[in-house]
């Protein structure tokens, strides 16, 4: 009975279930990045993206965001300049790394490089004009790759907002006279107005 209910729930809600073999980094990356994900639950300046369940947003500093999952911090950097000018990723696979692969598919390009440092794994994942960096234990490596794949593949850019952000004239400071103190006469006018309203 439970199996039928689960099947009906999946059928009615329209969800698709994709089984990911977490023992294979290649499989995780290829399955997630091949999906046309349109979900989002985070909005930044000129972009939006999806963070999977369990990942917490900690802080935003301009185009840098700090995320947290299961004791590990992920650092996300969004490169709006490269997006605007559609800059190509130049990366040569590194034979001395624990894992190194150039990514090029219909949805975007980038690379994933993992290096072992003092029994931890430094992950540098670049895709869709954004980068995620983290340092994790080996047991957390597959989760980090899975979360990073979802985050990077769901980033959607707003070209109009980015053009405004990068326009020099838009952010030019306008100078003007500022008087810190107003005259006593102006202050009295406000007091008279309040007294009339109360009276």
DRENTI-980014 format. One record per residue (C-alpha): x, y, z. Coordinates in Angstrom, 1 decimal, always signed. Layout:
N
X Y Z
...
***
This chain:
199
+0.0 +0.0 +0.0
+2.8 +2.4 +0.9
+4.6 +1.8 -2.5
+1.4 +2.7 -4.4
+0.9 +5.9 -2.3
+4.5 +7.0 -3.0
+4.1 +6.3 -6.7
+0.8 +8.3 -6.8
+2.5 +11.1 -4.9
+5.3 +11.3 -7.5
+2.9 +11.0 -10.4
+0.5 +13.6 -9.1
+3.1 +16.2 -8.1
+5.1 +15.8 -11.4
+8.4 +15.3 -9.6
+11.1 +13.4 -11.3
+13.4 +11.2 -9.2
+17.0 +10.9 -10.4
+19.2 +8.3 -8.7
+22.7 +9.7 -8.2
+25.6 +7.3 -7.5
+27.4 +9.3 -4.9
+30.5 +7.2 -5.3
+31.2 +8.7 -8.6
+32.1 +12.4 -8.9
+31.8 +12.2 -12.7
+28.2 +10.9 -12.3
+27.2 +13.5 -9.8
+28.4 +16.3 -12.0
+27.1 +15.0 -15.3
+23.6 +14.2 -13.9
+23.1 +17.5 -12.1
+24.6 +19.8 -14.7
+22.6 +18.1 -17.5
+19.3 +19.1 -15.9
+17.7 +22.4 -16.9
+17.0 +23.6 -13.3
+14.8 +26.6 -12.9
+14.4 +26.6 -9.2
+15.7 +29.5 -7.0
+15.4 +30.5 -3.4
+18.2 +33.0 -3.1
+18.5 +36.4 -4.8
+21.6 +38.5 -5.2
+22.5 +41.6 -7.1
+21.9 +40.7 -10.7
+21.4 +37.0 -10.1
+19.4 +34.3 -8.4
+20.1 +30.7 -7.5
+18.9 +27.6 -5.6
+20.5 +26.3 -2.4
+19.6 +22.7 -1.7
+17.8 +21.6 +1.5
+20.2 +21.6 +4.5
+22.5 +24.3 +3.0
+22.3 +27.6 +4.9
+23.0 +31.1 +3.6
+25.3 +32.8 +6.2
+26.5 +36.0 +4.6
+26.6 +38.1 +1.5
+29.4 +40.6 +0.7
+28.7 +42.2 -2.7
+29.1 +39.2 -5.1
+30.6 +36.9 -2.5
+28.4 +34.6 -0.5
+29.1 +32.3 +2.4
+27.1 +29.1 +2.7
+27.2 +26.3 +5.3
+26.4 +22.6 +5.2
+27.1 +19.9 +7.7
+30.1 +21.6 +9.4
+31.6 +22.9 +6.1
+31.6 +26.4 +4.7
+31.2 +27.0 +1.0
+32.4 +30.2 -0.6
+30.4 +31.3 -3.7
+31.7 +34.0 -6.0
+29.6 +35.2 -8.9
+31.5 +36.8 -11.8
+29.0 +39.2 -13.4
+31.7 +40.8 -15.6
+32.5 +37.4 -17.3
+28.8 +36.7 -17.7
+28.2 +40.1 -19.3
+31.1 +39.7 -21.8
+30.6 +35.9 -22.2
+34.2 +35.2 -21.4
+35.5 +31.7 -22.2
+36.9 +29.6 -19.4
+40.6 +28.7 -20.0
+41.5 +25.6 -18.0
+44.0 +22.7 -18.5
+43.4 +19.5 -16.6
+45.9 +18.9 -13.9
+47.3 +15.3 -13.7
+48.8 +15.9 -10.2
+45.4 +16.7 -8.7
+43.2 +14.3 -6.8
+40.5 +15.1 -9.4
+40.7 +17.5 -12.4
+38.2 +17.8 -15.2
+37.1 +20.5 -17.7
+33.4 +20.8 -18.1
+31.7 +21.7 -21.3
+28.1 +20.8 -22.0
+25.0 +22.4 -23.6
+24.2 +24.4 -20.4
+27.6 +25.9 -19.8
+31.3 +25.4 -19.2
+33.8 +25.4 -16.4
+36.0 +23.0 -14.5
+36.2 +21.0 -11.2
+39.5 +20.6 -9.5
+40.1 +18.8 -6.2
+43.4 +18.8 -4.4
+44.3 +16.9 -1.2
+45.9 +19.1 +1.4
+46.8 +17.7 +4.9
+44.2 +14.9 +4.7
+41.5 +17.4 +3.6
+40.2 +18.1 +0.1
+40.2 +21.6 -1.4
+37.4 +21.8 -4.0
+37.4 +24.5 -6.7
+34.3 +24.3 -8.8
+33.8 +26.8 -11.6
+30.7 +26.7 -13.8
+28.2 +29.1 -15.2
+30.3 +32.2 -14.5
+30.5 +31.4 -10.8
+32.9 +29.6 -8.5
+32.5 +27.6 -5.3
+35.4 +26.9 -3.0
+35.5 +24.7 +0.1
+37.7 +22.5 +2.1
+36.1 +19.2 +3.3
+37.0 +15.8 +4.7
+36.9 +12.9 +2.3
+33.5 +11.7 +3.8
+31.9 +15.0 +2.9
+33.4 +15.3 -0.6
+30.4 +13.8 -2.5
+28.0 +16.0 -0.6
+30.1 +19.1 -1.4
+30.2 +18.2 -5.1
+26.4 +17.5 -5.2
+25.5 +20.8 -3.4
+28.0 +22.9 -5.5
+26.6 +21.3 -8.7
+23.0 +22.3 -7.8
+24.0 +25.8 -6.8
+26.2 +26.6 -9.8
+23.8 +25.0 -12.3
+20.8 +27.1 -11.1
+22.4 +30.5 -11.2
+20.3 +32.8 -13.5
+21.6 +36.2 -14.4
+19.6 +39.5 -15.0
+21.4 +41.2 -17.8
+19.7 +44.6 -17.4
+20.6 +44.8 -13.7
+24.2 +43.8 -14.3
+24.5 +46.4 -17.1
+23.3 +49.0 -14.6
+25.7 +47.8 -11.9
+28.6 +48.0 -14.3
+27.6 +51.4 -15.7
+30.0 +54.1 -14.4
+27.5 +56.9 -14.7
+24.8 +55.0 -12.7
+26.9 +55.0 -9.5
+28.5 +58.4 -9.7
+28.0 +60.2 -6.4
+26.0 +63.4 -6.7
+27.3 +66.2 -4.5
+25.2 +68.9 -3.0
+25.0 +71.2 +0.0
+24.1 +69.6 +3.2
+23.4 +71.6 +6.3
+23.6 +69.5 +9.5
+21.6 +72.0 +11.5
+18.4 +73.7 +10.4
+17.5 +77.2 +11.6
+15.5 +77.8 +14.8
+12.7 +79.3 +12.7
+12.3 +76.1 +10.7
+12.2 +74.0 +13.8
+9.5 +76.2 +15.3
+7.3 +75.7 +12.2
+7.2 +72.0 +12.8
+6.4 +72.5 +16.5
+3.5 +74.8 +15.5
+2.2 +72.3 +13.1
+2.1 +69.6 +15.7
+0.4 +71.8 +18.2
-2.3 +72.7 +15.6
-3.0 +69.0 +14.9
-3.3 +68.2 +18.6
-5.3 +71.3 +19.5
***
